[in-house]
Amino acid sequence: MSEDKQQTEAEKRKASGYHMGSVDAVISVEQVVEQARAMAEDVPIEKIAALANNDPYVAINELCAGYGKMQILHSLNLQVAKGQSLCLIGPNGAGKSTILHSIYGFTNIFSGTIEAGEGSNKVDVTHLSPNEKLKKAGIAYILQDKSIFPDMTVEENLWMGGFLMDTPAMAREAAERVFAKYDRLAKRRTHKARVLSGGERRLLEISRALVMDPEVLLVDEPSIGLEPRFIDMVFDILDDLQHGEGKTIIMVEQNAKKGLEFADIGYVLVSGELAIAGPGDELLDNPEVGRLFLGG
C-alpha cells in the first residue's frame, strides 16, 4: 500500500473525541456508556466523605430523582466541602445536569435527602422550592447560556438578581457591589444586554446570581458557546469566587479537561450512578477517563 493511501486510510479512522482531542475510532454515546460502566468502581461513602474533608457543606444522600415518573438518579451520594469545587463529567444522559436540577428543586425527589450548610446552620433542602433554597441556604443556580433579559440593561438584569430582597433599594445596593467588583460590567451598565459579547453575557449571568451573595453556586456548562479567550475569563472569575470569596461550586462542564483542571474533586457519572470519584488532577491522569472523556 502506498504511503499516500496509508495516510488516507489513517485519516478516515480519525474522529473527533469527547469535546476535544481525537481518538482512533468513532465511539457512539452507547459505546461510551458501556465502556464507562465497565471501568466503574465501587465508590464507598467513606471515600466520598474523605474527598470533602469529612466536613461536607453540601451533601446528597442516597438520592433517587428524575422528571415526572422517570427516575434518572439512582441512590446517588455526593459531598463537597465549603470553599471546594466539584466537576461532574460523563456521557450524555448520565444525569449530570439532573444533579444540579435536584439540588435546586427542578426535579421530582423519590427518596433520599439533600442538605446544605454546616453545624447548627445545616438545612435539609430536599423539598424546599428554588426560592427557599436561595434565601434559606444560599444556593444559586447559574443556568446554561441565554438566561439574561436581552431588552433590559445590564443594570436592570442585575436588579432582577435581587428579586428576593426585601426592597428594591437593597437589590440596587447589591448590584453596585457587583459593579465595583467587575469594572467590565460597570462600563456597560446602561447598555442593553443584547449588545454584550458572549463572554460579557456569561459574566452578567454569573454576576446576577451573586447579587444575593450565595454560598453555593450550581454552574451548568460555564464554557458553552464561548470563544477560548472568554472561557479562560469565566474560569478565572469562578476561581476568584472559590478561592477569593470561599464559594462552594458544583459544576457540569462539557469541556471535561477544563472542568477537571479547575475542580478540586471530579465525579464520573454513568446512567445516573457514580462510577468514579477522585481529585480532579487524579481523574485527569486516569488513562481510561482520558480515552473516553478527554480526547486522549
C-alpha positions in Angstrom: 0.0 0.0 0.0 1.4 3.4 -1.0 2.3 6.0 1.7 -0.5 8.3 0.4 -3.1 5.6 0.6 -1.9 4.6 4.1 -2.3 8.2 5.2 -5.8 8.4 3.6 -6.9 5.3 5.5 -5.5 6.7 8.7 -7.4 9.9 8.3 -10.6 8.0 7.7 -10.1 6.3 11.1 -9.5 9.5 12.9 -12.6 11.1 14.5 -13.4 13.8 16.9 -13.1 12.8 20.6 -15.3 13.7 23.6 -15.4 17.5 23.1 -11.6 17.9 22.4 -8.6 16.0 21.1 -9.0 12.9 18.9 -9.4 9.2 19.1 -8.7 6.3 16.7 -12.3 5.3 16.1 -15.8 6.8 16.2 -17.4 6.0 19.6 -21.1 6.3 19.9 -22.7 7.5 23.1 -23.9 3.9 23.8 -20.4 2.6 23.5 -19.1 5.4 25.8 -21.7 4.4 28.4 -20.9 0.7 28.0 -17.2 1.3 28.4 -17.6 3.8 31.2 -19.8 1.3 33.1 -17.1 -1.3 32.6 -14.5 0.8 34.3 -16.8 1.9 37.1 -15.6 1.4 40.6 -17.4 0.8 43.9 -17.1 4.2 45.5 -17.7 3.8 49.2 -19.3 6.6 51.2 -16.0 6.9 53.2 -14.1 7.9 50.0 -16.8 10.5 49.1 -16.6 11.9 52.6 -12.8 12.0 52.6 -12.8 14.0 49.3 -14.9 16.5 51.1 -12.5 16.6 54.0 -15.1 14.7 56.1 -16.9 18.1 56.5 -19.4 18.5 53.7 -21.2 21.8 53.1 -23.5 20.2 50.5 -24.4 16.5 50.9 -26.6 14.3 48.8 -27.6 11.1 50.5 -28.9 8.0 48.6 -30.9 10.3 46.2 -33.3 8.9 43.7 -34.7 11.6 41.5 -35.9 12.4 38.0 -38.6 14.0 35.9 -42.3 13.1 36.2 -42.2 9.3 36.8 -38.9 8.8 35.1 -36.1 8.1 37.5 -32.7 9.4 36.4 -30.6 9.3 39.6 -30.2 6.0 41.5 -29.1 6.1 45.1 -26.6 8.8 44.4 -24.3 10.2 47.1 -22.3 13.4 46.8 -20.3 15.5 49.2 -18.4 18.8 48.8 -16.9 20.9 51.5 -17.2 24.7 51.9 -14.9 26.5 49.5 -14.4 23.4 47.4 -15.2 22.8 43.7 -16.7 19.7 42.2 -16.9 18.9 38.5 -19.4 16.4 37.1 -18.5 14.7 33.9 -19.9 11.7 31.9 -21.6 10.8 28.7 -24.8 12.5 27.5 -27.8 11.3 29.6 -25.6 10.3 32.6 -27.6 12.6 35.0 -25.1 15.4 35.4 -27.5 18.3 35.0 -30.2 16.3 36.8 -27.9 16.5 39.9 -27.9 20.3 39.7 -31.6 20.4 39.0 -32.3 18.2 42.0 -30.2 20.3 44.4 -32.0 23.4 43.2 -35.5 22.0 43.1 -36.3 21.3 39.4 -36.9 17.5 39.7 -39.1 15.0 41.5 -37.4 13.5 44.5 -38.5 9.9 45.0 -36.2 9.2 48.0 -33.1 10.4 49.7 -32.1 13.8 51.1 -30.1 16.9 50.2 -28.5 19.0 52.9 -26.6 22.3 52.8 -24.8 24.3 55.5 -22.7 23.4 58.4 -23.1 22.8 62.2 -26.3 24.3 63.6 -27.0 26.1 60.3 -27.3 22.9 58.3 -30.6 22.8 56.4 -32.5 19.9 54.9 -33.3 21.5 51.5 -34.6 18.3 49.8 -38.2 19.6 49.3 -37.7 23.3 49.5 -38.6 25.5 46.5 -35.8 27.1 44.5 -36.6 30.5 46.1 -36.5 29.0 49.6 -33.2 27.3 48.8 -31.7 30.6 47.7 -33.0 32.5 50.6 -32.5 30.0 53.4 -29.5 28.0 52.3 -27.7 30.4 49.9 -27.9 28.1 46.8 -27.8 29.8 43.5 -28.2 28.3 40.0 -26.2 29.7 37.1 -28.1 28.4 34.1 -26.7 27.5 30.7 -26.5 30.2 28.1 -29.2 32.7 27.2 -30.8 33.3 30.6 -30.4 37.1 30.6 -33.1 39.5 29.6 -31.9 40.9 26.3 -34.1 44.0 26.3 -33.2 45.1 29.8 -30.0 47.0 30.5 -27.1 45.3 32.3 -28.1 47.3 35.4 -31.7 46.1 35.3 -30.6 42.5 34.8 -28.6 42.7 38.0 -31.5 44.2 39.9 -33.5 41.2 38.8 -31.0 39.1 40.7 -32.2 40.6 43.9 -35.8 39.8 43.4 -36.0 38.0 46.8 -34.6 41.0 48.7 -37.0 43.0 51.0 -36.8 46.2 49.0 -35.7 47.3 45.5 -33.2 49.6 47.2 -31.4 46.6 48.7 -31.2 45.0 45.2 -29.7 48.2 43.8 -27.1 48.3 46.6 -26.1 44.7 45.9 -25.9 45.5 42.2 -23.5 48.3 43.0 -21.2 45.9 44.9 -21.1 43.7 41.8 -20.3 46.7 39.6 -17.5 47.6 42.0 -16.1 44.1 41.5 -16.5 43.8 37.8 -15.5 47.0 36.0 -16.2 45.4 32.6 -19.9 45.3 33.5 -19.9 48.7 35.2 -18.8 50.4 31.9 -21.8 48.8 30.2 -24.4 49.3 32.9 -26.8 51.3 30.7 -26.3 49.1 27.6 -29.0 46.7 26.6 -27.9 43.1 27.4 -28.4 42.0 23.8 -25.4 44.0 22.7 -22.9 42.3 25.0 -20.3 39.8 23.8 -20.7 36.2 24.6 -18.1 36.5 27.4 -19.8 39.6 28.8 -23.2 37.9 28.8 -21.8 34.9 30.7 -20.2 37.4 33.2 -23.6 39.0 33.6 -25.3 35.7 34.2 -22.8 34.8 36.9 -22.9 38.3 38.4 -26.7 38.3 38.6 -26.5 35.1 40.7 -24.0 36.9 43.0 -26.5 39.7 43.9 -28.0 37.5 46.6 -24.5 36.7 47.9 -25.0 32.9 47.8 -22.7 30.4 49.4 -23.2 27.6 46.9 -23.0 28.1 43.1 -24.5 25.5 40.8 -22.9 26.2 37.5 -24.3 24.5 34.3 -21.9 24.4 31.4 -20.0 27.7 32.0 -17.9 27.4 28.8 -20.8 26.6 26.4 -20.8 28.6 23.3 -17.8 30.8 24.2 -14.6 31.6 22.4 -11.5 30.2 24.1 -10.4 33.7 25.4 -13.8 34.1 27.1 -13.6 30.5 28.5 -10.4 31.5 30.3 -12.0 34.6 31.6 -15.0 32.8 33.0 -12.9 30.2 34.8 -10.7 33.0 36.2 -13.9 34.5 37.7 -15.0 31.2 39.1 -11.5 30.6 40.6 -11.7 34.0 42.3 -15.2 33.2 43.7 -14.0 29.9 45.1 -10.6 30.9 46.4 -11.1 34.6 47.0 -14.7 34.6 48.4 -15.0 31.0 49.7 -17.9 30.0 47.5 -18.7 26.3 47.1 -19.0 25.4 43.4 -20.7 22.3 41.9 -20.3 22.3 38.1 -21.3 20.4 35.0 -18.8 21.2 32.2 -18.9 19.8 28.6 -15.1 20.6 28.3 -14.2 17.8 30.7 -10.5 18.6 30.6 -11.0 22.3 31.5 -13.5 21.3 34.3 -11.2 18.8 35.9 -8.2 21.2 35.7 -10.3 23.7 37.6 -12.0 21.5 40.2 -10.8 20.0 43.5 -13.0 17.0 43.0 -14.2 15.1 39.9 -17.1 12.7 39.6 -17.7 10.5 36.6 -21.5 9.7 36.2 -22.9 6.8 34.2 -26.6 6.1 33.9 -27.5 8.2 37.0 -24.9 6.5 39.2 -21.5 7.5 40.5 -18.9 5.5 38.5 -15.6 7.1 39.6 -14.7 9.8 42.2 -11.4 11.4 43.0 -9.3 14.6 43.0 -9.6 16.5 39.7 -6.0 16.0 38.8 -6.2 12.3 39.5 -9.0 11.9 37.1 -7.0 13.9 34.5 -4.3 11.3 34.8 -6.6 8.3 34.6 -6.0 6.9 31.1 -9.5 5.4 30.8 -11.1 8.7 31.8 -8.8 10.4 29.3 -9.7 8.0 26.5 -13.4 8.3 26.9 -13.9 11.9 28.0 -10.8 14.0 27.4 -10.0 13.0 23.8 -6.7 11.4 24.9 
